[in-house]
Amino acid sequence: MFHLRSSSSLLTLAIAIACSAPTYVIAQSKLAEVQIADAKLEVEGQTVLIHLQPGFIGKSVELPRLAAPVRSIQWRGQAGPSNIKLQPELTSWKLAWDAAPTSNATIEIQLDAPPLLIEECKPIEASGDGSLFLPAHFATTAGDKIRYEPQPFKNTVGYWAGLQNTATWNLNITKPGKFNVAILQGCGSGNGGSTAEVTLSRAGSSNDPVASIEFEVQETGHFQNFIWRHLGEVNLNDAGEHVLRISPKNLKRAALMDVRAVHLIRLP
């Protein structure tokens, strides 16, 4: 089990997190090419438009899961609270409503990142000092429950139930060396005490980790009450593409935790 360091060490960690800006390498999204029955997708920067075609009589649409947090969802041109509900599934997002304004209405989804499909994302690149920030929306999830939840009050890897549910991030180490590993996690009342493991492997060799840290999940009072935790230090001796994976080792209750981000802070 890992024990937290002194408050001065945590302050140093917080400063490093604040000063190390994330850098991503992204591609042009192919979302606009996706076909949805009786609707048309359009992309305007970081806004996704879903145009319901004339004659649309359904009360929901589904689009592929995006590697981007959601800022807001509303009917375009309609004031007031939105009645559109977002339900993230394993590999898709379902948008449902009680009643649409018209049969040719437009759903407007405003995002906080480019609307990339998860398979379009390239490995996360390091910031200038060699540190790497891994947000939840770039995680690839595998398992029967786990998924990325993009809503503003969540923006997390959640539904983390079952020992086979894992989250992975692809990243590119440009400056090998020693790294602090920090995690932004939340855990509901009575669910703390599970154990999990962070492993780092060279791309293509996930069964042969080059570094690992096992830690106990800390209860935070709510799954969306997130706190930064310093987990320990790892040595990464080789430059190039790596995979960071978080896996449950033991579940105390039904769910492991929610994870909003992981930060690898390169040490001098």
RAKA-V523515 format. One record per residue. N is the residue number from 1. RES is the residue in three letters. SS is DSSP state (hx for helix, st for strand, lp for the rest). PHI is phi in whole degrees, -180 to 180 (999 if undefined). D_FIRST is the distance of its C-alpha to the first C-alpha in Angstrom with 2 decimals. Layout:
n:N res:RES ss:SS phi:PHI d_first:D_FIRST
n:N res:RES ss:SS phi:PHI d_first:D_FIRST
This chain:
n:1 res:MET ss:lp phi:999 d_first:0.00
n:2 res:PHE ss:lp phi:-94 d_first:3.79
n:3 res:HIS ss:lp phi:-107 d_first:6.56
n:4 res:LEU ss:lp phi:-64 d_first:9.94
n:5 res:ARG ss:lp phi:-83 d_first:12.82
n:6 res:SER ss:lp phi:-67 d_first:16.24
n:7 res:SER ss:hx phi:-63 d_first:18.71
n:8 res:SER ss:hx phi:-66 d_first:20.81
n:9 res:SER ss:hx phi:-66 d_first:18.19
n:10 res:LEU ss:hx phi:-68 d_first:17.79
n:11 res:LEU ss:hx phi:-65 d_first:21.59
n:12 res:THR ss:hx phi:-61 d_first:21.93
n:13 res:LEU ss:hx phi:-62 d_first:19.70
n:14 res:ALA ss:hx phi:-62 d_first:21.88
n:15 res:ILE ss:hx phi:-65 d_first:25.00
n:16 res:ALA ss:hx phi:-63 d_first:24.01
n:17 res:ILE ss:hx phi:-63 d_first:23.41
n:18 res:ALA ss:hx phi:-68 d_first:26.78
n:19 res:CYS ss:hx phi:-95 d_first:28.67
n:20 res:SER ss:lp phi:-103 d_first:27.57
n:21 res:ALA ss:lp phi:-76 d_first:29.82
n:22 res:PRO ss:lp phi:-70 d_first:29.02
n:23 res:THR ss:st phi:-127 d_first:31.55
n:24 res:TYR ss:lp phi:-121 d_first:32.42
n:25 res:VAL ss:lp phi:-111 d_first:34.95
n:26 res:ILE ss:lp phi:-126 d_first:36.70
n:27 res:ALA ss:lp phi:-110 d_first:39.73
n:28 res:GLN ss:lp phi:-75 d_first:42.63
n:29 res:SER ss:lp phi:-68 d_first:41.75
n:30 res:LYS ss:lp phi:-101 d_first:43.62
n:31 res:LEU ss:hx phi:-58 d_first:43.04
n:32 res:ALA ss:hx phi:-63 d_first:46.72
n:33 res:GLU ss:hx phi:-86 d_first:47.69
n:34 res:VAL ss:lp phi:-71 d_first:45.87
n:35 res:GLN ss:lp phi:-98 d_first:48.38
n:36 res:ILE ss:st phi:-125 d_first:48.11
n:37 res:ALA ss:lp phi:-59 d_first:50.86
n:38 res:ASP ss:lp phi:61 d_first:53.36
n:39 res:ALA ss:st phi:-151 d_first:51.39
n:40 res:LYS ss:st phi:-130 d_first:51.10
n:41 res:LEU ss:st phi:-93 d_first:48.15
n:42 res:GLU ss:st phi:-141 d_first:48.72
n:43 res:VAL ss:st phi:-116 d_first:46.43
n:44 res:GLU ss:st phi:-123 d_first:47.32
n:45 res:GLY ss:lp phi:64 d_first:44.77
n:46 res:GLN ss:lp phi:-102 d_first:41.58
n:47 res:THR ss:st phi:-116 d_first:43.54
n:48 res:VAL ss:st phi:-108 d_first:43.98
n:49 res:LEU ss:st phi:-111 d_first:47.19
n:50 res:ILE ss:st phi:-116 d_first:47.87
n:51 res:HIS ss:st phi:-90 d_first:51.62
n:52 res:LEU ss:st phi:-76 d_first:52.65
n:53 res:GLN ss:lp phi:-75 d_first:55.89
n:54 res:PRO ss:lp phi:-54 d_first:59.10
n:55 res:GLY ss:lp phi:93 d_first:59.10
n:56 res:PHE ss:lp phi:-65 d_first:55.32
n:57 res:ILE ss:lp phi:-120 d_first:54.97
n:58 res:GLY ss:lp phi:-75 d_first:51.31
n:59 res:LYS ss:lp phi:-126 d_first:48.68
n:60 res:SER ss:st phi:-164 d_first:45.74
n:61 res:VAL ss:st phi:-137 d_first:44.97
n:62 res:GLU ss:st phi:-134 d_first:42.04
n:63 res:LEU ss:st phi:-130 d_first:40.97
n:64 res:PRO ss:st phi:-61 d_first:38.33
n:65 res:ARG ss:lp phi:-60 d_first:34.86
n:66 res:LEU ss:st phi:-104 d_first:34.94
n:67 res:ALA ss:lp phi:-94 d_first:32.37
n:68 res:ALA ss:lp phi:-159 d_first:33.16
n:69 res:PRO ss:lp phi:-74 d_first:32.32
n:70 res:VAL ss:st phi:-93 d_first:35.21
n:71 res:ARG ss:st phi:-89 d_first:36.84
n:72 res:SER ss:st phi:-160 d_first:39.59
n:73 res:ILE ss:st phi:-135 d_first:41.69
n:74 res:GLN ss:st phi:-157 d_first:45.28
n:75 res:TRP ss:st phi:-77 d_first:48.80
n:76 res:ARG ss:lp phi:-63 d_first:50.47
n:77 res:GLY ss:lp phi:85 d_first:53.11
n:78 res:GLN ss:lp phi:-104 d_first:52.22
n:79 res:ALA ss:lp phi:-83 d_first:51.35
n:80 res:GLY ss:lp phi:92 d_first:49.16
n:81 res:PRO ss:lp phi:-60 d_first:45.95
n:82 res:SER ss:lp phi:-87 d_first:45.17
n:83 res:ASN ss:lp phi:-101 d_first:45.28
n:84 res:ILE ss:lp phi:-89 d_first:43.39
n:85 res:LYS ss:st phi:-107 d_first:40.05
n:86 res:LEU ss:st phi:-103 d_first:37.44
n:87 res:GLN ss:st phi:-119 d_first:35.42
n:88 res:PRO ss:st phi:-74 d_first:33.02
n:89 res:GLU ss:lp phi:-105 d_first:33.04
n:90 res:LEU ss:lp phi:-60 d_first:31.15
n:91 res:THR ss:lp phi:-129 d_first:33.52
n:92 res:SER ss:st phi:-149 d_first:35.98
n:93 res:TRP ss:st phi:-118 d_first:36.72
n:94 res:LYS ss:st phi:-105 d_first:39.19
n:95 res:LEU ss:st phi:-109 d_first:41.38
n:96 res:ALA ss:st phi:-131 d_first:43.40
n:97 res:TRP ss:lp phi:-152 d_first:45.97
n:98 res:ASP ss:lp phi:-79 d_first:48.52
n:99 res:ALA ss:lp phi:-154 d_first:51.47
n:100 res:ALA ss:lp phi:-89 d_first:52.07
n:101 res:PRO ss:lp phi:-58 d_first:54.63
n:102 res:THR ss:lp phi:-149 d_first:56.82
n:103 res:SER ss:lp phi:-75 d_first:56.78
n:104 res:ASN ss:lp phi:-121 d_first:56.49
n:105 res:ALA ss:lp phi:-74 d_first:53.81
n:106 res:THR ss:st phi:-127 d_first:51.05
n:107 res:ILE ss:st phi:-89 d_first:47.33
n:108 res:GLU ss:st phi:-114 d_first:45.81
n:109 res:ILE ss:st phi:-110 d_first:42.09
n:110 res:GLN ss:st phi:-97 d_first:41.00
n:111 res:LEU ss:st phi:-112 d_first:37.85
n:112 res:ASP ss:lp phi:-102 d_first:35.75
n:113 res:ALA ss:lp phi:-158 d_first:35.75
n:114 res:PRO ss:lp phi:-58 d_first:38.24
n:115 res:PRO ss:lp phi:-79 d_first:38.65
n:116 res:LEU ss:lp phi:-89 d_first:37.25
n:117 res:LEU ss:st phi:-71 d_first:36.63
n:118 res:ILE ss:hx phi:-60 d_first:33.12
n:119 res:GLU ss:hx phi:-74 d_first:34.75
n:120 res:GLU ss:hx phi:-85 d_first:36.60
n:121 res:CYS ss:lp phi:-72 d_first:33.61
n:122 res:LYS ss:lp phi:-92 d_first:33.32
n:123 res:PRO ss:lp phi:-55 d_first:30.16
n:124 res:ILE ss:st phi:-67 d_first:28.85
n:125 res:GLU ss:st phi:-96 d_first:30.14
n:126 res:ALA ss:lp phi:-77 d_first:28.66
n:127 res:SER ss:lp phi:-78 d_first:30.02
n:128 res:GLY ss:lp phi:-59 d_first:32.09
n:129 res:ASP ss:lp phi:-90 d_first:29.32
n:130 res:GLY ss:lp phi:94 d_first:27.55
n:131 res:SER ss:lp phi:-77 d_first:24.80
n:132 res:LEU ss:st phi:-133 d_first:24.39
n:133 res:PHE ss:st phi:-108 d_first:24.07
n:134 res:LEU ss:st phi:-115 d_first:23.37
n:135 res:PRO ss:st phi:-78 d_first:24.69
n:136 res:ALA ss:hx phi:-59 d_first:24.32
n:137 res:HIS ss:hx phi:-70 d_first:28.00
n:138 res:PHE ss:hx phi:-98 d_first:27.67
n:139 res:ALA ss:lp phi:-79 d_first:25.07
n:140 res:THR ss:st phi:-97 d_first:26.42
n:141 res:THR ss:st phi:-105 d_first:25.18
n:142 res:ALA ss:st phi:-141 d_first:25.54
n:143 res:GLY ss:lp phi:147 d_first:25.53
n:144 res:ASP ss:lp phi:-91 d_first:27.65
n:145 res:LYS ss:lp phi:-130 d_first:26.39
n:146 res:ILE ss:lp phi:-60 d_first:24.43
n:147 res:ARG ss:st phi:-163 d_first:26.67
n:148 res:TYR ss:st phi:-87 d_first:27.21
n:149 res:GLU ss:st phi:-108 d_first:28.61
n:150 res:PRO ss:lp phi:-88 d_first:30.95
n:151 res:GLN ss:lp phi:-59 d_first:32.24
n:152 res:PRO ss:lp phi:-55 d_first:32.12
n:153 res:PHE ss:lp phi:-82 d_first:30.05
n:154 res:LYS ss:lp phi:-115 d_first:27.46
n:155 res:ASN ss:lp phi:48 d_first:27.53
n:156 res:THR ss:st phi:-152 d_first:24.29
n:157 res:VAL ss:st phi:-83 d_first:22.89
n:158 res:GLY ss:st phi:-133 d_first:23.02
n:159 res:TYR ss:lp phi:54 d_first:23.95
n:160 res:TRP ss:lp phi:-87 d_first:20.58
n:161 res:ALA ss:lp phi:-124 d_first:21.17
n:162 res:GLY ss:lp phi:98 d_first:20.92
n:163 res:LEU ss:lp phi:-72 d_first:18.65
n:164 res:GLN ss:lp phi:-95 d_first:21.29
n:165 res:ASN ss:lp phi:-89 d_first:21.29
n:166 res:THR ss:st phi:-132 d_first:20.18
n:167 res:ALA ss:st phi:-128 d_first:21.02
n:168 res:THR ss:st phi:-132 d_first:22.11
n:169 res:TRP ss:st phi:-127 d_first:23.67
n:170 res:ASN ss:st phi:-95 d_first:26.19
n:171 res:LEU ss:st phi:-145 d_first:26.32
n:172 res:ASN ss:st phi:-120 d_first:28.30
n:173 res:ILE ss:st phi:-83 d_first:26.93
n:174 res:THR ss:lp phi:-100 d_first:29.89
n:175 res:LYS ss:lp phi:-127 d_first:28.44
n:176 res:PRO ss:lp phi:-59 d_first:25.99
n:177 res:GLY ss:st phi:151 d_first:23.64
n:178 res:LYS ss:st phi:-98 d_first:20.30
n:179 res:PHE ss:st phi:-130 d_first:18.79
n:180 res:ASN ss:st phi:-78 d_first:16.40
n:181 res:VAL ss:st phi:-111 d_first:14.78
n:182 res:ALA ss:st phi:-124 d_first:15.10
n:183 res:ILE ss:st phi:-134 d_first:15.32
n:184 res:LEU ss:st phi:-100 d_first:17.76
n:185 res:GLN ss:st phi:-125 d_first:16.55
n:186 res:GLY ss:st phi:-131 d_first:18.00
n:187 res:CYS ss:st phi:-155 d_first:17.31
n:188 res:GLY ss:st phi:-68 d_first:19.98
n:189 res:SER ss:lp phi:-56 d_first:20.20
n:190 res:GLY ss:lp phi:83 d_first:18.79
n:191 res:ASN ss:lp phi:-107 d_first:16.87
n:192 res:GLY ss:lp phi:-70 d_first:13.45
n:193 res:GLY ss:lp phi:99 d_first:10.43
n:194 res:SER ss:lp phi:-68 d_first:10.91
n:195 res:THR ss:st phi:-116 d_first:8.61
n:196 res:ALA ss:st phi:-140 d_first:10.25
n:197 res:GLU ss:st phi:-135 d_first:10.77
n:198 res:VAL ss:st phi:-102 d_first:12.96
n:199 res:THR ss:st phi:-123 d_first:15.40
n:200 res:LEU ss:st phi:-124 d_first:18.49
n:201 res:SER ss:st phi:-133 d_first:21.56
n:202 res:ARG ss:st phi:-66 d_first:25.15
n:203 res:ALA ss:lp phi:-56 d_first:27.42
n:204 res:GLY ss:lp phi:90 d_first:28.85
n:205 res:SER ss:lp phi:-138 d_first:26.22
n:206 res:SER ss:lp phi:-66 d_first:23.31
n:207 res:ASN ss:lp phi:-84 d_first:22.73
n:208 res:ASP ss:lp phi:-132 d_first:22.08
n:209 res:PRO ss:lp phi:-62 d_first:19.22
n:210 res:VAL ss:lp phi:-96 d_first:19.58
n:211 res:ALA ss:st phi:-160 d_first:16.06
n:212 res:SER ss:st phi:-156 d_first:12.79
n:213 res:ILE ss:st phi:-139 d_first:9.37
n:214 res:GLU ss:st phi:-99 d_first:6.95
n:215 res:PHE ss:st phi:-146 d_first:5.60
n:216 res:GLU ss:st phi:-97 d_first:6.29
n:217 res:VAL ss:lp phi:-70 d_first:10.00
n:218 res:GLN ss:lp phi:-97 d_first:11.50
n:219 res:GLU ss:lp phi:-70 d_first:14.85
n:220 res:THR ss:lp phi:-121 d_first:17.67
n:221 res:GLY ss:st phi:96 d_first:20.70
n:222 res:HIS ss:st phi:-163 d_first:22.13
n:223 res:PHE ss:st phi:-66 d_first:21.30
n:224 res:GLN ss:st phi:-103 d_first:23.49
n:225 res:ASN ss:st phi:-97 d_first:22.17
n:226 res:PHE ss:st phi:-91 d_first:20.26
n:227 res:ILE ss:st phi:-134 d_first:18.10
n:228 res:TRP ss:st phi:-82 d_first:16.97
n:229 res:ARG ss:st phi:-130 d_first:13.35
n:230 res:HIS ss:st phi:-88 d_first:12.51
n:231 res:LEU ss:st phi:-96 d_first:9.68
n:232 res:GLY ss:st phi:147 d_first:10.62
n:233 res:GLU ss:st phi:-123 d_first:13.70
n:234 res:VAL ss:st phi:-132 d_first:15.44
n:235 res:ASN ss:st phi:-105 d_first:18.82
n:236 res:LEU ss:st phi:-116 d_first:21.45
n:237 res:ASN ss:lp phi:-93 d_first:24.51
n:238 res:ASP ss:lp phi:-120 d_first:26.98
n:239 res:ALA ss:lp phi:-77 d_first:28.88
n:240 res:GLY ss:st phi:119 d_first:29.75
n:241 res:GLU ss:st phi:-75 d_first:28.52
n:242 res:HIS ss:st phi:-132 d_first:24.91
n:243 res:VAL ss:st phi:-126 d_first:23.08
n:244 res:LEU ss:st phi:-100 d_first:19.75
n:245 res:ARG ss:st phi:-126 d_first:18.37
n:246 res:ILE ss:st phi:-112 d_first:15.82
n:247 res:SER ss:st phi:-130 d_first:15.44
n:248 res:PRO ss:st phi:-69 d_first:14.08
n:249 res:LYS ss:st phi:-110 d_first:12.28
n:250 res:ASN ss:st phi:-154 d_first:12.67
n:251 res:LEU ss:lp phi:-106 d_first:14.82
n:252 res:LYS ss:lp phi:-76 d_first:14.87
n:253 res:ARG ss:lp phi:-129 d_first:18.24
n:254 res:ALA ss:lp phi:-74 d_first:20.76
n:255 res:ALA ss:lp phi:-126 d_first:19.24
n:256 res:LEU ss:lp phi:-77 d_first:15.97
n:257 res:MET ss:lp phi:-179 d_first:16.73
n:258 res:ASP ss:st phi:-111 d_first:19.35
n:259 res:VAL ss:st phi:-127 d_first:18.93
n:260 res:ARG ss:st phi:-93 d_first:21.74
n:261 res:ALA ss:st phi:-169 d_first:20.86
n:262 res:VAL ss:st phi:-126 d_first:18.69
n:263 res:HIS ss:st phi:-129 d_first:19.65
n:264 res:LEU ss:st phi:-102 d_first:19.58
n:265 res:ILE ss:st phi:-103 d_first:20.92
n:266 res:ARG ss:st phi:-71 d_first:22.66
n:267 res:LEU ss:lp phi:-91 d_first:22.48
n:268 res:PRO ss:lp phi:-60 d_first:25.77
